[in-house]
């Protein structure tokens, strides 16, 4: 599965992002800026939930701490993607794949993540293979097919090694 | 107040499938990271979804250690910043946590 090029409004500035609507530049519309803000951050609800899950039950997290975490995660994605993309470029490949991400994580010092994720990626590919095989069988047989595999990987056990 | 019930329905309901972070958004952020990021395989955002979870967990754990040092139970952004400062692999975040303005409407000094 590969995605084609979309409009690319890449922002080369890393590490100096405002939490508010567009700062600097040519007087952008505030509403537009707010929408763009949303697009470059992961949803605060998801981020907050992950944070909450690993803290003790009576822990509280301020909104600004969650917002800071949102910013950090987006920066993390950019940082790792950049490294993976550079590798693809060096190797004259056009598509950044899961292996490149795993490699980039290791290269940038996130060794533990890289190892867990390599295993995850193998299981994902196996599950995808099975799912597609099942779909093909169903299409061929034209009979009531079994439910496609819903892969649901829980890294809880692996994460804490 | 937090209503986890409403949110977890959203998350498990199918928009994000078995992953806890929205794949489309992850892909958008990846594409914005550079001019030369053109094609992204379908599995890359899935790998990132887990990588981001691990990242959030690690940074949260370290930030919480800072919170405990302040003898309180509420994590503030200063705790996240402190955790970044003391962890080598989070060096790429140093500029971000030093410059993010306080969203509580007080202008940054």
Boltz contact constraints between the chains, C-beta under 6 A:
constraints:
  - contact:
      token1: [A, 1]
      token2: [B, 42]
      max_distance: 6.0
  - contact:
      token1: [A, 2]
      token2: [B, 39]
      max_distance: 6.0
  - contact:
      token1: [A, 2]
      token2: [B, 41]
      max_distance: 6.0
  - contact:
      token1: [A, 3]
      token2: [B, 40]
      max_distance: 6.0
  - contact:
      token1: [A, 5]
      token2: [B, 38]
      max_distance: 6.0
  - contact:
      token1: [A, 10]
      token2: [B, 32]
      max_distance: 6.0
  - contact:
      token1: [A, 10]
      token2: [B, 34]
      max_distance: 6.0
  - contact:
      token1: [A, 10]
      token2: [B, 35]
      max_distance: 6.0
  - contact:
      token1: [A, 11]
      token2: [B, 32]
      max_distance: 6.0
  - contact:
      token1: [A, 15]
      token2: [B, 95]
      max_distance: 6.0
  - contact:
      token1: [A, 15]
      token2: [B, 96]
      max_distance: 6.0
  - contact:
      token1: [A, 16]
      token2: [B, 95]
      max_distance: 6.0
  - contact:
      token1: [A, 16]
      token2: [B, 99]
      max_distance: 6.0
  - contact:
      token1: [A, 19]
      token2: [B, 100]
      max_distance: 6.0
  - contact:
      token1: [A, 19]
      token2: [B, 101]
      max_distance: 6.0
  - contact:
      token1: [A, 19]
      token2: [B, 103]
      max_distance: 6.0
  - contact:
      token1: [A, 39]
      token2: [B, 28]
      max_distance: 6.0
  - contact:
      token1: [A, 40]
      token2: [B, 29]
      max_distance: 6.0
  - contact:
      token1: [A, 42]
      token2: [B, 21]
      max_distance: 6.0
  - contact:
      token1: [A, 42]
      token2: [B, 25]
      max_distance: 6.0
  - contact:
      token1: [A, 45]
      token2: [B, 7]
      max_distance: 6.0
  - contact:
      token1: [A, 46]
      token2: [B, 20]
      max_distance: 6.0
  - contact:
      token1: [A, 46]
      token2: [B, 21]
      max_distance: 6.0
  - contact:
      token1: [A, 50]
      token2: [B, 53]
      max_distance: 6.0
  - contact:
      token1: [A, 50]
      token2: [B, 56]
      max_distance: 6.0
  - contact:
      token1: [A, 51]
      token2: [B, 60]
      max_distance: 6.0
  - contact:
      token1: [A, 54]
      token2: [B, 57]
      max_distance: 6.0
  - contact:
      token1: [A, 54]
      token2: [B, 60]
      max_distance: 6.0
  - contact:
      token1: [A, 55]
      token2: [B, 64]
      max_distance: 6.0
  - contact:
      token1: [A, 58]
      token2: [B, 73]
      max_distance: 6.0
  - contact:
      token1: [A, 59]
      token2: [B, 73]
      max_distance: 6.0
  - contact:
      token1: [A, 60]
      token2: [B, 73]
      max_distance: 6.0
  - contact:
      token1: [A, 60]
      token2: [B, 74]
      max_distance: 6.0
  - contact:
      token1: [A, 61]
      token2: [B, 75]
      max_distance: 6.0
  - contact:
      token1: [A, 62]
      token2: [B, 74]
      max_distance: 6.0
  - contact:
      token1: [A, 62]
      token2: [B, 76]
      max_distance: 6.0
  - contact:
      token1: [A, 64]
      token2: [B, 77]
      max_distance: 6.0
  - contact:
      token1: [A, 64]
      token2: [B, 103]
      max_distance: 6.0
  - contact:
      token1: [A, 65]
      token2: [B, 75]
      max_distance: 6.0
  - contact:
      token1: [A, 65]
      token2: [B, 76]
      max_distance: 6.0
  - contact:
      token1: [A, 65]
      token2: [B, 77]
      max_distance: 6.0
  - contact:
      token1: [A, 65]
      token2: [B, 80]
      max_distance: 6.0
  - contact:
      token1: [A, 67]
      token2: [B, 103]
      max_distance: 6.0
  - contact:
      token1: [A, 68]
      token2: [B, 77]
      max_distance: 6.0
  - contact:
      token1: [A, 68]
      token2: [B, 80]
      max_distance: 6.0
  - contact:
      token1: [A, 68]
      token2: [B, 100]
      max_distance: 6.0
  - contact:
      token1: [A, 71]
      token2: [B, 96]
      max_distance: 6.0
  - contact:
      token1: [A, 71]
      token2: [B, 100]
      max_distance: 6.0
  - contact:
      token1: [A, 72]
      token2: [B, 93]
      max_distance: 6.0
  - contact:
      token1: [A, 73]
      token2: [B, 52]
      max_distance: 6.0
  - contact:
      token1: [A, 74]
      token2: [B, 29]
      max_distance: 6.0
  - contact:
      token1: [A, 75]
      token2: [B, 93]
      max_distance: 6.0
  - contact:
      token1: [A, 75]
      token2: [B, 96]
      max_distance: 6.0
  - contact:
      token1: [A, 76]
      token2: [B, 55]
      max_distance: 6.0
  - contact:
      token1: [A, 77]
      token2: [B, 29]
      max_distance: 6.0
  - contact:
      token1: [A, 78]
      token2: [B, 33]
      max_distance: 6.0
  - contact:
      token1: [A, 79]
      token2: [B, 92]
      max_distance: 6.0
  - contact:
      token1: [A, 81]
      token2: [B, 30]
      max_distance: 6.0
  - contact:
      token1: [A, 81]
      token2: [B, 33]
      max_distance: 6.0
  - contact:
      token1: [A, 81]
      token2: [B, 37]
      max_distance: 6.0
  - contact:
      token1: [A, 82]
      token2: [B, 33]
      max_distance: 6.0
  - contact:
      token1: [A, 82]
      token2: [B, 34]
      max_distance: 6.0
  - contact:
      token1: [A, 85]
      token2: [B, 34]
      max_distance: 6.0
  - contact:
      token1: [A, 85]
      token2: [B, 36]
      max_distance: 6.0
  - contact:
      token1: [A, 85]
      token2: [B, 37]
      max_distance: 6.0
  - contact:
      token1: [A, 89]
      token2: [B, 36]
      max_distance: 6.0
  - contact:
      token1: [A, 94]
      token2: [B, 39]
      max_distance: 6.0
  - contact:
      token1: [A, 95]
      token2: [B, 39]
      max_distance: 6.0
  - contact:
      token1: [A, 95]
      token2: [B, 41]
      max_distance: 6.0
  - contact:
      token1: [A, 96]
      token2: [B, 40]
      max_distance: 6.0
  - contact:
      token1: [A, 96]
      token2: [B, 44]
      max_distance: 6.0
  - contact:
      token1: [A, 97]
      token2: [B, 41]
      max_distance: 6.0
  - contact:
      token1: [A, 97]
      token2: [B, 44]
      max_distance: 6.0
  - contact:
      token1: [A, 98]
      token2: [B, 43]
      max_distance: 6.0
  - contact:
      token1: [A, 98]
      token2: [B, 44]
      max_distance: 6.0
  - contact:
      token1: [A, 98]
      token2: [B, 47]
      max_distance: 6.0
  - contact:
      token1: [A, 101]
      token2: [B, 44]
      max_distance: 6.0
  - contact:
      token1: [A, 101]
      token2: [B, 47]
      max_distance: 6.0
  - contact:
      token1: [A, 109]
      token2: [B, 89]
      max_distance: 6.0
  - contact:
      token1: [A, 113]
      token2: [B, 51]
      max_distance: 6.0
  - contact:
      token1: [A, 113]
      token2: [B, 54]
      max_distance: 6.0
  - contact:
      token1: [A, 117]
      token2: [B, 47]
      max_distance: 6.0
  - contact:
      token1: [A, 117]
      token2: [B, 50]
      max_distance: 6.0
  - contact:
      token1: [A, 117]
      token2: [B, 51]
      max_distance: 6.0
  - contact:
      token1: [A, 120]
      token2: [B, 50]
      max_distance: 6.0
  - contact:
      token1: [A, 121]
      token2: [B, 47]
      max_distance: 6.0
  - contact:
      token1: [A, 152]
      token2: [B, 18]
      max_distance: 6.0
